[in-house]
Amino acid sequence: MKTLNYITYQSFPASTANSLQTVSHLNHFSLKGWRVRLFFPLREKDSSDDINELSNSYQIDKNIEVKGIKHPYPFGKIKLLEKFMYSISHYLWCRSFMKKGINFSSDEYYMTRSDWIAYYLGKAGNNVIFEIHNYSKTRNYVLRKISKFKNVKLIFLTEGLKDSFSNLPSKFEIIPSGVDESLFEEVSIRNLDTIFVGNLKRFGQSRNIDFLIKAFSESTKLKKIKLTVVGGPEEEIIRLQKLISGDNDNIDFVGSLDRKETISYIQRAKVGILINSSISIHSLKYTSPLKYFEYLYADLNIVAVDFQSHHELPESENIYYYKENDILDFSEKIIRALENEPKLIDKTKITMSMRVEQIINMFNT
């Protein structure tokens, strides 16, 4: 039996799309007969490696071995200078873990989203795949260091993200996000008009959800069209509800839901919305959002802000693009998307099962 060791600086449980994607990867490796081990830092007060608690949050396969590692570093405990605290804590935790964490074997396989774990694993000669979701100066520095390691392979979510780095190992692939097809069931009723799914803030900053609220509560074209918002946190929902003008009742906040409930809402909708702020370079140029693939798999038409990152998504030619913060243009695209039937696609190409097959092929080459 092959063993995958997934080592990450992420925290679990968490409601982020990144943590959902990680667990989905692990589940599908396990479904394919692999022994799977997850290692991560207990860096938040709610961090837990209790498999029952994680199963309640993610429907994680209970055959997966989960190990939370001590994190005696400031990030997650001190709320000042968070970017700096993240960087130094990340480095110190990775260095300590690699010295004391587990007994590594060259016969096993390793996957990570952490720069420093990728560096130390590569330096030790392990067969490692480093998955890259965004750009940073630290990451560019680490890639220069590991570019000479033949045992390190990279996955980029988009072509644009790959092109932002100056030095790359010889082996890399561009593999967009994938949807966990096991979460979907047959549905016959679509009683929701439009839906937005996701955290209402990104990296602690606005995702421009304010624009959605303004558009659906002020545009005469949209006042009779229902918007369902799935996601939190609760304090952000309360703030956004105060922005609804007049006595409008066409905007429904349902809060954070588990994965099955979220997918159920998506499958009942007709149009999915992708929105973010151009203040975020990641959103503007590099993102490959999980919800996009869930919208696609559920046969929704998709309305998205006209960002470079969205043009690089699979099937992007079928997206209805609108100009950022332009209510009139947004309204027209929503109405057009509601009027038209969605284009049929080959859904197998966007599944997590297919993505994991691609990763396994990378390990074997």
LINRA-V119179 format. One line per field, one symbol per residue. burial: b if it has 24 or more other ideal C-beta (glycine too) atoms within 12 Angstrom, else e. A space follows every 10 residues. Layout:
burial = ???
This chain:
burial = eebbbbbbbb bbbbbbbbbb bbbbbbbbbb ebebebbbbb bbbbeebbbe beebeebbbb beebbbbbbe bebebbeeee eeeeebbebb bbbbeebbee bbebeeebbb bbbbbbbbbb bbebebbbbb bbbbbeebbe ebbeebbebe bbbbbbbbbb bbebbeebbe bbbbbbbbbb bebbeeeeeb ebbbbbbbbb bbeeebbbbb bbbbbbbbbe ebeebbbbbb bbeeebbeeb eebbeeebeb bbbbbbbebe ebbbbbbbbb bbbbbbbbeb ebbbbbbbbb bbbbbbbbbb bbbbbbbbbb bbbbbbebbb bbebeebeeb bebbbebbee ebeebebeeb bbbbbbebbb ebbee
